[in-house]
Amino acid sequence: MTICPETWNRTAWLLVGLCASALAQNQANEYNVDAPKTILELQQFRQVNSVRIAAKDGRQGVAALVNLNPNIGAWYLLKVTWAGSSEAAYHIENPRPGTQKLVLDAKGFAVLTSQTRYACDLFNGDVLTQAKSAPQIFEPLCDGRIYLRNAATGHRTSLEAATEFFREHVWGGERIIAWGHDLLGDIHRETGKVEAGRSASEAAKSAPAAALIDPTYCDRLLASNNLGIDLGGPERTGMTPGSWYPANGHAGVYVSVLQPNVIDQSILRNHLNIVNKLDSVEASALVYLIAFDLSRFELGFALGTEHPGVHWSDRALPQARDSKLPGPDGIGSIAPLVSTGMVGPENATRTVATFTAGFKRTHGAFRYGDLALKNHGSHYGFIEEGVVFSKLQPGLATIFVLADGSLHMKTWEQTDDKLLAEIRYARQNGVPLAAFDPATQTTMPGSLVARWGPGNWSGSQDSKLRSIRSGAAIQETSAKRFLIYAVFSDASPSAMARVFQAYRCEYAMLLDMNALEHTYCALYRRSGTRLSIEHVIKGMSEVDKSAPSGELLPRFLAYPDNRDFFYVMRRGEQGVRP
């Protein structure tokens, strides 16, 4: 039988399509199955290309380039095997996925843009070996067009080191830590000074919506000596509670302060069946809030060098564990991928703020309630640059960024898995503090806000929940959307929910807690080559390091950290290659 060219082409393309479909289904099965797997097998959207390679000395080999998520195009894994040698793996970062992509060839990479093709010779000589042994965490390749990510040791504070020692080496260490929290839970509590008078400067029309406060306090000022953000002008001596003030020198960034006891009574008296009544301690404790105009800024997320981790949480119940699995997602390590604990060089140039993310894996799962019995204990999920390190679990509060740069917050549902291919960053942390109710057109407290165990809010063993805590929220006005980061000097989840209700947030979730380094937030101002740092609370500066010259080195930008974090970047700017 003779097959004409047109029929052959149709048949060939059909076979290609069937092979691609079968491969995609196989990778989806690897992702979904409850079985031990590698970090690569957890990437269901990956694409692999292989070529034969030859060195100048005659050695033969094979190279494979894995695009870990082609819809994002930021992270690749290069695997090289020379005859007679074991496989070597290299975690490659494409810092400009929107404008360039990588293609594997017999010599190395071709870096493609819409107008140019840049050849990058990697397989002749020892370029990759030297790059992997280099001291730089982000080692430039291809004249700085891409980076090799090298492993680093993340910074930890003395408090974190002591906590880890007790947890890992002292019998009953968790109880000792909890007992310490009973004693130190209110150590960061701060109350503002309420004074008569109205602030001389009103917030701009482009600012977020002000909080709903008791009319009694509308002509009062709330003063704090610990606010570390420069507002300029007379507001330094006092701010109208719940109002927003522009951060000096930072267009699109706003600051507000509040005490829960000045919130409008209509809020404090509603939903008493799901929110605890605030005691006098947390009702008078200061809350610091910073907001970012999302038309000007976008959000990134990065893993720390150690945390949150992919192992089983100590909180997972025995019946929720599978002894055959090294972790709830089937992986016990992220190797050969590398988490650096700091912002990459090109994004660092446009980063205006950073703040710590969520719980460590140790505390990032449920011991009590319905979620403890679902999905291996509902460990908190997280994604960086489109790479899944821990699956996003239904029922959990989730902040995520899509490939188009848009920011979202919601309680994850199983049907939301259809978004996974397009998610660039994601972090889950517990259950919602507050969410918008379309039926009543108001912000509602989360249903588990007052339930210590089922909400996994952390605190002392006898359910004392007051501590320094941080949270993130989205507020939407008629014209703008804002990302809000808030630090509560001494609060329970109920107090947090009331504050986010007062600011009429669309959604709000808990981040981290218990110490200034865990609730850290810094704002950066650049003047030429000089970088100045402001902190939401002045004491957070103690976490930053100092160079021998005495210059302050910002956490997450100047050195790697062991904790995961978010970073806020100016939109529409490309980084500058070193």
Secondary structure, DSSP 8 states (H G I E B T S, - for coil): ----HHHHHHHHHHHHHHHHHHHHHHHHHHHHSSS---TTTT-TT-EEEEEEEE-TTS-EEEEEEEES-TTT--EEEEEEEETTS--EEEEEE-S-TTT-EEEE-SSEEEEE-SS-EEEEE-SSSSHHHHHHTSS-SEEEETTTTEEEE-----B--HHHHHHHHHHHHSTTHHHHHHHHHHHHTTTT----EEEES--SS---TTS-----B-GGGTTEEEE-S-B-S---GGGGG-B-TT--EE-TT-TTEEEEEE-GGGB-HHHHTS-TTTS----HHHHTS-EEEEEEETTTEEEEEE--SSSS-SS--TTS-GGG--TT-SSTTS-S--TTS---SS--HHHHTTEEEEEE----GGGSS-SSSGGGGSHHHH---EEETTEEEE---TTSEEEEEETTS-EEEEE--GGGGGGGGGEEEEEE-SSEEEEEETTTTEEEE-TTTT-HHHHT----TT----EEEEEEEEEE-SS-EEEEEEEEEEE-HHHHHHHHHHTT-SEEEEEEESSTTTS-EEEEEEETTEEEEEESBGGGGGGSEE-TTS-EE-BTTTB-BSS-EEEEEETT------
